[in-house]
Structures are given as structure tokens and as C-alpha cells.
Amino acid sequence: MFRIGAKLYRAARIGGSAVCDFRSPPTRFFSINNNVNTGFKTNPVALQMINYAISLARAQKSDESYAQAQLVLEQCHSTQSDESAKGLVLLTMSTLFSERGNFSEAIEKLQKIQDLGLSSLAVRVAASEALAGLYLESYQDDFSSATADMCLQLLETIRLEIGGGGSDILEARAKALKGLVELVHGNVESAQSFFEGAQGDKGCFGNVALSFGEFLHCKRNFQMARELYQRAMQDVSERKDFTDSQSVSACNMNLEETLLGATCALGQLEAHLGNFDDAEEILTAALKKAEECFGNYHPKLGIILTCIALMYRHKAAMERSSSLLIQEGLYRRAIEVLKAPPLEVEGIGATRSRRDILALARGGYAETLIVQENRKTEGEKMKQWAETAWTNRRLSLAEALESSESSTKVFVIDTRISRVL
């Protein structure tokens, strides 16, 4: 398999590392100079090597295949003289690290883009988007906010001082990123200012459409949210990453993650509307997509299984029926795939990522156990763990699990960042 990589390496020849503190905010993520490149182009050989590395990593979905892919990318990075090509390689390396749950290495690669002073603006915005996404997924919310603010500041500086022609789409992405951060923080009203006018904007596709849709979903504007989810799904399926400034992306904000996130969000929306047959079909499609992208034991599957279990819970409440055995099986499988810690480990310190998803899964599972007399004690213990682990600022765990039509608050699980909005 290395013969192909060697051939690409030789073709590229024809044509310093940074230490990352995972706990430190990105205080100097972007540099600004008068030679900033707002365009987007790269070496076709670099794109060949990037695509080969991605295929190599995902073919087996093993530690070995991902390690081999990283070697190909390191070779590619060392042969490139173009800063934008180097930036794309670093974005790809960070994506592969993040897929294996190695956030510290992924963040290090993204922060190295700060040294590429002439890298295209598209690459730099994609790096900011990915970095904020990883911080959100790892519950480093203050750092995610700082990253989003700096991205907005970069684009504003270019627009006012340099002239940011052709950056409207990137500005829409930066605003949507800040809006998503505000949603995670529970500041729904604050998020609104970053989505105002977005629907008619030419940049309203992909992550912009998905994040805007989630905002409207939380506001109970289900019809418009559905349209945006469908737009995100259609637009992303028609694009190919790294081909233009509109589609370049990385880590949990890349095209595959956006498509998966929009599909899962749409399934949740249909469940909230009581369209359970449609919801089940869409969420099952999302589960299949996650299996294809990440394998059968990746935590993303656990997130979608939790969404399906919650859909069955909502259906049972709406139809005054019982599906306890189905729910219990789904929750149990979700908890297993999410790699939940033992109940003896206190919830708040149990895991750095997917904490609220685990709390939902264990909270829902607990309620299926509490109604069974011989398992009530186990259920109470699990419920206590879930309540301790829950950190969402906008609603309590009890409100999240409430599935009546009279519920005033709705939430949506964002599979990109593994958070409850």
C-alpha cells in the first residue's frame, strides 16, 4: 500500500513542530499581514496525497491504517512550498487525529496554521471553525468562544483595512460559528444576532445552514429549521472537500460530519413533530452513515442510538403506549458504544466529552428501570449519576427527558460537537 504513497511522494518532489498545551486558549491563533491571501488554490499533487491518505486511513479504520495515513501526510507536508497546501495537509492531519479521539494532536496541527502567514483565508477560517468545534466537544467552552471571536476579528480587520473581496461566505461561516458557541452556552437570544439575515445569504449552506437550523429548532420554528436541515444535506452531498474556498473544512466540522449532523437533526425534528415513521427512517439512515464513516464502535453511533431511544420514548408518551424493552436495548447499546465509565465514578468528573449525551442515555435508561420493581434500586443509582453529570445551561435533565406535547423547551443533539443545544 505504500507504493502508491511513494509514487505520490516522488511526484511531489518533482513538481519544525509546535508544542500544544491542550488546556491553553489560542491567544495567537491568527497573524494578519498585508499579504493575506483571500483566494484559494493548491497543488493538485498535494490533493492526490491528501485524498489517498484519507482513503488509506478509513479503509480499515484501525490504529495502524490511521498511523500509515499520517506518514503519507507528513511526507506531503515536507515537500510543499505553498503555504495553502501546507495548511490543507495540516487540516487533514487534524481531521484524522480527531476521528480517533486524539484531540490534543488535532489541536496542535490546527494551531500550527498560525505560523503559515501566507496561507489562504479559507484555510485559516476552516482551522478556526475546526478548533472551536474541538473545544466545544471537549467542554472547553471559554476557549471555543475566544477562537470564534478571533476569527470574526480577523475577517473584520481584512474587510476594513485590506479589503476582503470574496470573503462574504467566510464571514457567514464565522458568524454561524459564533452563533453555535452561544447556543452551546445556552444564550439562545444572544445567538440570534449572529444568524440574522443568514437565510437569504449566499453563504447559508453546510455548517451555516445546520447551525442556523439548530437555532430555529430550539426556538420551535420547526418548518424553517426543516428547510435549513434539508438545504445543508443537499448542499453538502453535492460538494467535495478541498476543491474550493466554500467547502474546505476539518475535524468535527468537515463535510461528512455536517451531513451526518444535519440528517440526525432532521430526524430529531420529525420526532418532535410527532412524525415518528419519518423520524425512525431518517435516524436509521444517520446511524448507517455513521457506521460507514467511523465503524461499528465509534462514539458517534452511541449519540445517534441515544437520539433513536429518545424518539421511542417520545412516541410512547404521545401514543400512550409502551416500548420499554426497545428503549432499554437502545440505551444499553448507546451507553456501551459511548464507553461510559462505571457508575461508581461520579458523573461530573467521569468524562471530558459527550458528558450530556451520556447523562441523557443513562437518565432515560434509569427511567425504564425504575418502573421495574426488581430493578428500581439500580435505576435510582443511574438516575443520580445522570443528574450529577448533566451540565446543560438552558434546561435541566428532567426538562430534557420530558416528552409531552406541552413541553415549552426543546433541544437538539448536535452530533458534530457531541453536545445538547
TIPAFI-899444 format. One record per residue (C-alpha): residue number from 0; residue in three letters; x, y, z. Coordinates in pm, whole numbers, padded with zeros to 5 digits. Example, Ala and Ser with C-alpha at 12.3 -4.5 7.8 and 13.67 -1.06 7.14 Angstrom:
# residues 2
resi|resn|x|y|z
0|ALA|01230|-00450|00780
1|SER|01367|-00106|00714
END
This chain:
# residues 421
resi|resn|x|y|z
0|MET|00000|00000|00000
1|PHE|00300|00230|00049
2|ARG|00395|00202|-00318
3|ILE|00115|00440|-00412
4|GLY|00221|00679|-00139
5|ALA|00582|00660|-00255
6|LYS|00477|00735|-00611
7|LEU|00283|01042|-00498
8|TYR|00577|01145|-00281
9|ARG|00815|01126|-00579
10|ALA|00569|01324|-00790
11|ALA|00551|01592|-00525
12|ARG|00929|01616|-00516
13|ILE|00930|01680|-00891
14|GLY|00668|01942|-00902
15|GLY|00972|02230|01292
16|SER|00681|02125|01520
17|ALA|00479|02328|01774
18|VAL|00404|02211|02124
19|CYS|00033|02222|02206
20|ASP|-00098|02284|02555
21|PHE|-00446|02130|02540
22|ARG|-00555|02348|02829
23|SER|-00434|02681|02691
24|PRO|-00652|02925|02496
25|PRO|-00547|03012|02142
26|THR|-00401|03353|02225
27|ARG|-00227|03396|01890
28|PHE|-00414|03179|01651
29|PHE|-00405|03416|01353
30|SER|-00148|03661|01228
31|ILE|-00253|03942|00999
32|ASN|-00034|04098|00734
33|ASN|-00084|04295|00420
34|ASN|-00006|03992|00205
35|VAL|-00301|03789|00331
36|ASN|-00427|03555|00062
37|THR|-00806|03562|00033
38|GLY|-00805|03329|-00268
39|PHE|-00787|02953|-00274
40|LYS|-00569|02722|-00481
41|THR|-00337|02435|-00412
42|ASN|-00103|02185|-00571
43|PRO|-00301|01902|-00741
44|VAL|-00036|01652|-00625
45|ALA|-00100|01762|-00267
46|LEU|-00470|01698|-00318
47|GLN|-00389|01350|-00453
48|MET|-00182|01269|-00148
49|ILE|-00448|01409|00086
50|ASN|-00722|01202|-00077
51|TYR|-00503|00892|-00073
52|ALA|-00424|00939|00297
53|ILE|-00792|00978|00385
54|SER|-00884|00664|00189
55|LEU|-00596|00472|00347
56|ALA|-00700|00570|00700
57|ARG|-01069|00493|00658
58|ALA|-01032|00171|00462
59|GLN|-00954|-00034|00773
60|LYS|-01049|00222|01039
61|SER|-00769|00086|01258
62|ASP|-00490|00249|01457
63|GLU|-00241|00112|01205
64|SER|-00423|00246|00899
65|TYR|-00454|00591|01056
66|ALA|-00084|00589|01151
67|GLN|00011|00498|00793
68|ALA|-00207|00780|00662
69|GLN|-00033|01028|00891
70|LEU|00304|00919|00749
71|VAL|00181|00994|00396
72|LEU|00062|01337|00509
73|GLU|00392|01412|00682
74|GLN|00572|01332|00357
75|CYS|00331|01557|00169
76|HIS|00378|01843|00417
77|SER|00757|01823|00392
78|THR|00753|01852|00011
79|GLN|00520|02152|-00018
80|SER|00646|02505|-00060
81|ASP|00299|02658|-00094
82|GLU|00161|02772|00241
83|SER|-00201|02697|00150
84|ALA|-00111|02342|00052
85|LYS|00070|02301|00383
86|GLY|-00240|02433|00556
87|LEU|-00464|02179|00382
88|VAL|-00230|01898|00487
89|LEU|-00242|02016|00849
90|LEU|-00622|02035|00832
91|THR|-00631|01676|00708
92|MET|-00391|01555|00975
93|SER|-00605|01721|01241
94|THR|-00918|01558|01098
95|LEU|-00770|01210|01115
96|PHE|-00646|01266|01470
97|SER|-00988|01390|01580
98|GLU|-01161|01087|01426
99|ARG|-00954|00868|01660
100|GLY|-01041|01086|01959
101|ASN|-00690|01235|01980
102|PHE|-00797|01594|02031
103|SER|-00465|01721|02167
104|GLU|-00278|01620|01847
105|ALA|-00561|01756|01633
106|ILE|-00549|02090|01812
107|GLU|-00170|02106|01777
108|LYS|-00198|02069|01397
109|LEU|-00462|02340|01381
110|GLN|-00257|02579|01592
111|LYS|00043|02528|01363
112|ILE|-00154|02703|01091
113|GLN|-00086|03026|01284
114|ASP|00269|03007|01151
115|LEU|00154|02995|00789
116|GLY|00136|03368|00739
117|LEU|00051|03343|00369
118|SER|-00198|03056|00398
119|SER|-00530|03131|00229
120|LEU|-00807|03291|00429
121|ALA|-01027|02988|00355
122|VAL|-00777|02757|00525
123|ARG|-00747|02987|00824
124|VAL|-01124|03014|00870
125|ALA|-01158|02636|00837
126|ALA|-00889|02592|01102
127|SER|-01071|02833|01334
128|GLU|-01401|02653|01277
129|ALA|-01240|02315|01349
130|LEU|-01053|02439|01655
131|ALA|-01367|02587|01807
132|GLY|-01552|02265|01726
133|LEU|-01295|02055|01911
134|TYR|-01300|02288|02209
135|LEU|-01680|02260|02221
136|GLU|-01665|01882|02201
137|SER|-01414|01870|02488
138|TYR|-01615|02115|02704
139|GLN|-01354|02391|02683
140|ASP|-01626|02644|02613
141|ASP|-01432|02959|02701
142|PHE|-01160|02865|02453
143|SER|-01420|02799|02183
144|SER|-01563|03146|02238
145|ALA|-01217|03305|02218
146|THR|-01144|03121|01894
147|ALA|-01474|03228|01735
148|ASP|-01416|03590|01843
149|MET|-01069|03595|01689
150|CYS|-01199|03455|01362
151|LEU|-01460|03733|01345
152|GLN|-01193|03990|01430
153|LEU|-00963|03859|01157
154|LEU|-01232|03891|00891
155|GLU|-01337|04234|01014
156|THR|-00977|04357|01003
157|ILE|-00932|04230|00649
158|ARG|-01262|04383|00541
159|LEU|-01184|04727|00686
160|GLU|-00810|04758|00636
161|ILE|-00714|04531|00349
162|GLY|-01029|04472|00150
163|GLY|-01186|04131|00186
164|GLY|-01333|04083|-00156
165|GLY|-01484|03739|-00199
166|SER|-01494|03670|00178
167|ASP|-01872|03710|00233
168|ILE|-01917|03333|00252
169|LEU|-01633|03303|00502
170|GLU|-01787|03582|00711
171|ALA|-02116|03390|00716
172|ARG|-01927|03084|00843
173|ALA|-01753|03285|01114
174|LYS|-02082|03435|01234
175|ALA|-02253|03097|01235
176|LEU|-01963|02956|01436
177|LYS|-02009|03227|01700
178|GLY|-02383|03163|01695
179|LEU|-02322|02793|01761
180|VAL|-02092|02877|02051
181|GLU|-02363|03099|02201
182|LEU|-02616|02817|02163
183|VAL|-02388|02578|02349
184|HIS|-02353|02838|02623
185|GLY|-02732|02845|02650
186|ASN|-02754|03202|02517
187|VAL|-03028|03149|02259
188|GLU|-03122|03516|02235
189|SER|-02758|03619|02204
190|ALA|-02710|03365|01925
191|GLN|-02986|03529|01722
192|SER|-02776|03832|01628
193|PHE|-02522|03607|01454
194|PHE|-02789|03434|01244
195|GLU|-02990|03742|01145
196|GLY|-03016|03763|00768
197|ALA|-02840|03431|00722
198|GLN|-03124|03254|00545
199|GLY|-03106|03478|00240
200|ASP|-02728|03493|00245
201|LYS|-02538|03311|-00028
202|GLY|-02320|03158|00241
203|CYS|-02613|02980|00405
204|PHE|-02515|02621|00331
205|GLY|-02332|02342|00508
206|ASN|-02240|02427|00867
207|VAL|-02405|02768|00841
208|ALA|-02741|02617|00744
209|LEU|-02708|02341|01005
210|SER|-02622|02573|01295
211|PHE|-02893|02822|01192
212|GLY|-03140|02533|01168
213|GLU|-03048|02420|01519
214|PHE|-03107|02773|01649
215|LEU|-03454|02777|01492
216|HIS|-03518|02424|01618
217|CYS|-03452|02539|01975
218|LYS|-03685|02834|01911
219|ARG|-03955|02587|01795
220|ASN|-03959|02726|01441
221|PHE|-03976|02372|01308
222|GLN|-04076|02444|00949
223|MET|-03787|02678|00875
224|ALA|-03547|02455|01066
225|ARG|-03651|02160|00850
226|GLU|-03583|02361|00533
227|LEU|-03236|02452|00656
228|TYR|-03151|02094|00754
229|GLN|-03260|01976|00412
230|ARG|-03058|02253|00248
231|ALA|-02750|02153|00445
232|MET|-02793|01788|00346
233|GLN|-02838|01869|-00021
234|ASP|-02556|02122|-00045
235|VAL|-02303|01906|00138
236|SER|-02384|01597|-00068
237|GLU|-02309|01795|-00384
238|ARG|-01972|01927|-00264
239|LYS|-01627|01779|-00234
240|ASP|-01389|01896|00035
241|PHE|-01075|02094|-00053
242|THR|-01199|02183|-00402
243|ASP|-01287|02547|-00331
244|SER|-01296|02803|-00052
245|GLN|-01661|02724|00025
246|SER|-01606|02360|00113
247|VAL|-01265|02342|00280
248|SER|-01323|02216|00635
249|ALA|-01177|01990|00901
250|CYS|-01232|01775|01211
251|ASN|-01583|01761|01353
252|MET|-01691|02044|01122
253|ASN|-01599|01870|00794
254|LEU|-01842|01775|00519
255|GLU|-01909|01420|00641
256|GLU|-01978|01543|00994
257|THR|-02204|01820|00862
258|LEU|-02409|01576|00654
259|LEU|-02439|01338|00948
260|GLY|-02532|01622|01183
261|ALA|-02800|01761|00952
262|THR|-02951|01416|00897
263|CYS|-02964|01340|01269
264|ALA|-03105|01686|01349
265|LEU|-03379|01640|01088
266|GLY|-03469|01303|01240
267|GLN|-03496|01462|01584
268|LEU|-03713|01740|01443
269|GLU|-03955|01493|01285
270|ALA|-03981|01316|01621
271|HIS|-04062|01647|01791
272|LEU|-04338|01698|01535
273|GLY|-04478|01350|01602
274|ASN|-04381|01215|01259
275|PHE|-04233|00902|01409
276|ASP|-04217|00687|01095
277|ASP|-04020|00959|00917
278|ALA|-03805|01016|01225
279|GLU|-03716|00648|01252
280|GLU|-03628|00626|00883
281|ILE|-03408|00937|00892
282|LEU|-03232|00844|01217
283|THR|-03170|00491|01089
284|ALA|-03011|00644|00778
285|ALA|-02792|00860|01004
286|LEU|-02688|00551|01202
287|LYS|-02592|00370|00882
288|LYS|-02395|00673|00764
289|ALA|-02206|00688|01094
290|GLU|-02121|00318|01069
291|GLU|-01985|00371|00717
292|CYS|-01776|00671|00820
293|PHE|-01647|00564|01160
294|GLY|-01702|00190|01207
295|ASN|-01933|-00004|01437
296|TYR|-01793|00104|01774
297|HIS|-01733|00476|01736
298|PRO|-01899|00704|01998
299|LYS|-02089|00885|01720
300|LEU|-02305|00575|01689
301|GLY|-02384|00598|02059
302|ILE|-02506|00955|02010
303|ILE|-02743|00855|01731
304|LEU|-02864|00549|01924
305|THR|-02948|00786|02209
306|CYS|-03150|01000|01966
307|ILE|-03340|00691|01847
308|ALA|-03410|00582|02205
309|LEU|-03541|00930|02288
310|MET|-03759|00917|01978
311|TYR|-03917|00591|02100
312|ARG|-03962|00747|02444
313|HIS|-04142|01045|02292
314|LYS|-04354|00817|02073
315|ALA|-04461|00606|02371
316|ALA|-04564|00920|02562
317|MET|-04754|01066|02266
318|GLU|-04934|00742|02179
319|ARG|-04976|00633|02543
320|SER|-04808|00306|02459
321|SER|-04509|00117|02597
322|SER|-04178|00043|02432
323|LEU|-03970|-00015|02743
324|LEU|-03787|-00319|02604
325|ILE|-03693|-00134|02284
326|GLN|-03583|00174|02476
327|GLU|-03385|-00029|02727
328|GLY|-03199|-00213|02450
329|LEU|-03117|00109|02266
330|TYR|-03000|00290|02580
331|ARG|-02788|-00006|02687
332|ARG|-02621|-00026|02345
333|ALA|-02569|00353|02335
334|ILE|-02406|00353|02679
335|GLU|-02177|00070|02571
336|VAL|-02068|00243|02249
337|LEU|-02025|00576|02429
338|LYS|-01775|00397|02655
339|ALA|-01949|00511|02971
340|PRO|-01748|00493|03294
341|PRO|-01873|00278|03585
342|LEU|-02150|00426|03796
343|GLU|-01906|00436|04085
344|VAL|-01718|00716|03904
345|GLU|-01902|01040|03976
346|GLY|-02072|01184|03670
347|ILE|-01921|01532|03666
348|GLY|-01564|01401|03654
349|ALA|-01634|01088|03456
350|THR|-01564|01204|03104
351|ARG|-01435|01510|02923
352|SER|-01655|01478|02616
353|ARG|-02009|01354|02544
354|ARG|-02099|01415|02909
355|ASP|-02452|01541|02847
356|ILE|-02521|01270|02589
357|LEU|-02423|01007|02846
358|ALA|-02642|01179|03103
359|LEU|-02938|01163|02862
360|ALA|-02874|00797|02782
361|ARG|-02834|00696|03145
362|GLY|-03120|00920|03257
363|GLY|-03354|00767|03001
364|TYR|-03231|00417|03081
365|ALA|-03283|00482|03453
366|GLU|-03648|00564|03399
367|THR|-03704|00234|03217
368|LEU|-03553|00056|03520
369|ILE|-03728|00249|03798
370|VAL|-04073|00125|03685
371|GLN|-03948|-00234|03726
372|GLU|-03974|-00325|04095
373|ASN|-03677|-00562|04092
374|ARG|-03450|-00305|03924
375|LYS|-03565|00013|04095
376|THR|-03251|00048|04310
377|GLU|-03027|00017|04003
378|GLY|-03240|00276|03825
379|GLU|-03222|00524|04113
380|LYS|-02844|00494|04124
381|MET|-02821|00551|03749
382|LYS|-03056|00849|03767
383|GLN|-02842|01010|04038
384|TRP|-02530|00965|03820
385|ALA|-02704|01126|03523
386|GLU|-02824|01426|03722
387|THR|-02473|01485|03854
388|ALA|-02319|01457|03508
389|TRP|-02568|01694|03338
390|THR|-02417|02036|03262
391|ASN|-02651|02195|03006
392|ARG|-02715|02560|03091
393|ARG|-03052|02601|02918
394|LEU|-03257|02319|03062
395|SER|-03243|02058|03334
396|LEU|-03212|01685|03270
397|ALA|-03573|01640|03381
398|GLU|-03684|01901|03126
399|ALA|-03476|01733|02855
400|LEU|-03635|01396|02927
401|GLU|-03984|01546|02944
402|SER|-04157|01435|02625
403|SER|-04510|01574|02650
404|GLU|-04662|01798|02384
405|SER|-04690|02074|02644
406|SER|-04313|02096|02691
407|THR|-04205|02456|02647
408|LYS|-03841|02374|02578
409|VAL|-03699|02156|02305
410|PHE|-03341|02062|02246
411|VAL|-03141|01918|01961
412|ILE|-02834|01697|01987
413|ASP|-02553|01820|01763
414|THR|-02354|01514|01652
415|ARG|-02070|01733|01523
416|ILE|-01970|01852|01868
417|SER|-02149|01586|02077
418|ARG|-02342|01849|02270
419|VAL|-02705|01911|02367
420|LEU|-02828|02251|02244
END
